[in-house]
Amino acid sequence: MTWSVKGKSPFIARVMCALSFMNMDKYVGGMFEKGLLRLKNMVEKK
């Protein structure tokens, strides 16, 4: 399985991420949890 996140990111956001000024868990944590729940639901249906 491959996990990826796609989306547009303005230059300043990329700089902030690169410099670790942004808490990545807060930034993508919600999307990650939502994706895991969707994956769990798909697996459990089969």
C-alpha positions in Angstrom: 0.0 0.0 0.0 1.2 3.5 -0.7 0.0 6.5 1.2 0.2 10.0 -0.3 -1.1 13.4 0.1 -1.6 15.7 -2.9 -2.5 19.4 -3.1 -1.3 22.8 -3.9 0.9 24.5 -1.4 2.0 28.2 -1.6 5.7 28.9 -1.5 5.6 30.3 2.1 3.9 27.1 3.3 6.6 24.9 1.8 9.3 27.1 3.4 7.6 26.9 6.8 7.3 23.1 6.5 10.9 22.8 5.5 12.0 24.8 8.5 9.8 22.8 10.9 7.8 25.9 12.1 4.6 24.1 11.4 3.3 21.2 13.4 2.7 18.6 10.7 0.4 16.5 12.8 -2.0 19.4 13.2 -1.7 20.2 9.5 -2.4 16.7 8.1 -3.5 14.7 11.1 -7.2 15.1 10.3 -6.8 14.0 6.7 -4.7 11.0 7.9 -7.3 9.9 10.4 -10.1 10.3 7.8 -8.1 8.2 5.3 -7.4 5.5 7.9 -11.0 5.3 8.8 -12.0 5.0 5.1 -9.4 2.2 4.6 -10.6 0.4 7.7 -14.2 0.5 6.4 -13.2 -0.8 3.0 -11.2 -3.7 4.5 -13.9 -4.7 6.9 -16.6 -4.8 4.2 -14.7 -7.6 2.4 
